[in-house]
Amino acid sequence: MIKQLLCRWGGEEFVVWFPEESIPDSLAESIRCAVKELPIVDEKGNTLNVTISIGIARGSDQDDMHDLIDIADEHLYKAKASGRDCVVS
């Protein structure tokens, strides 16, 4: 069984999968803050302000992975609609 998985899911979306763990919202919030604080510089030397929006879905072993991804995607779009740079679970 897969323990953890990180993969790109579409153009600018990523999936982090923890099938056997309950990840607290505070961890997602810590990741969001860490990304916001990263010093990102483009090829011209301009400092970029990068933020992320995070949608979280939780389930059990009986839940279908695709259903959970759909839920996380809905939460991601709610985060984006709420002004971005936030976590919705």
C-alpha positions as CSV (number, residue, x, y, z in Angstrom):
1,M,0.0,0.0,0.0
2,I,1.1,3.5,-0.8
3,K,2.3,5.3,2.4
4,Q,2.5,8.8,1.0
5,L,2.4,10.4,-2.4
6,L,3.2,13.8,-3.9
7,C,2.3,14.3,-7.6
8,R,1.4,17.1,-10.0
9,W,-2.3,17.1,-10.8
10,G,-3.0,19.4,-13.7
11,G,-1.3,22.6,-14.6
12,E,-0.7,24.3,-11.2
13,E,-2.2,21.7,-8.9
14,F,-0.6,19.1,-6.8
15,V,-1.9,16.2,-4.7
16,V,-0.4,15.2,-1.4
17,W,-1.8,11.8,-0.3
18,F,-1.5,10.5,3.2
19,P,-3.7,7.4,3.2
20,E,-2.9,6.2,6.7
21,E,-2.6,9.4,8.6
22,S,-4.8,12.2,9.7
23,I,-3.0,15.5,8.8
24,P,-4.1,18.4,10.9
25,D,-5.1,21.7,9.2
26,S,-2.3,23.3,11.1
27,L,0.2,21.4,9.0
28,A,-1.4,22.6,5.8
29,E,-1.4,26.2,7.2
30,S,2.3,25.8,8.1
31,I,3.0,24.8,4.5
32,R,1.0,27.7,3.2
33,C,3.0,30.1,5.3
34,A,6.3,28.6,4.4
35,V,5.6,29.0,0.7
36,K,4.5,32.6,1.2
37,E,7.9,33.3,2.9
38,L,10.1,31.6,0.3
39,P,12.4,34.1,-1.5
40,I,11.4,33.4,-5.1
41,V,13.3,35.3,-7.7
42,D,12.7,35.2,-11.4
43,E,15.2,35.1,-14.2
44,K,15.4,39.0,-14.3
45,G,16.1,39.2,-10.6
46,N,12.6,40.3,-9.6
47,T,11.3,39.1,-6.3
48,L,8.0,37.3,-6.7
49,N,5.2,37.0,-4.1
50,V,4.0,33.4,-4.3
51,T,1.1,32.1,-2.4
52,I,-0.8,28.8,-2.4
53,S,-4.4,27.8,-1.8
54,I,-5.0,24.4,-0.2
55,G,-8.1,22.2,-0.3
56,I,-8.2,19.2,2.1
57,A,-10.3,16.1,2.1
58,R,-10.4,13.4,4.8
59,G,-11.8,9.9,4.5
60,S,-11.4,6.3,5.5
61,D,-10.0,3.2,3.9
62,Q,-13.5,2.6,2.5
63,D,-13.6,5.9,0.6
64,D,-12.7,6.0,-3.1
65,M,-9.5,8.0,-3.8
66,H,-11.2,9.8,-6.8
67,D,-14.1,10.9,-4.6
68,L,-11.6,12.3,-2.0
69,I,-9.7,14.1,-4.8
70,D,-13.0,15.6,-6.0
71,I,-13.8,16.9,-2.5
72,A,-10.3,18.3,-2.1
73,D,-10.7,20.0,-5.5
74,E,-14.0,21.6,-4.3
75,H,-12.3,22.8,-1.2
76,L,-9.4,24.2,-3.3
77,Y,-11.9,26.2,-5.4
78,K,-13.6,27.5,-2.3
79,A,-10.1,28.7,-1.1
80,K,-9.5,30.4,-4.4
81,A,-13.0,32.0,-4.3
82,S,-12.3,33.2,-0.7
83,G,-9.4,35.4,-1.9
84,R,-6.7,32.7,-2.3
85,D,-3.8,32.1,0.0
86,C,-5.8,30.0,2.5
87,V,-6.6,26.5,3.6
88,V,-10.2,25.0,3.3
89,S,-11.1,21.6,4.7
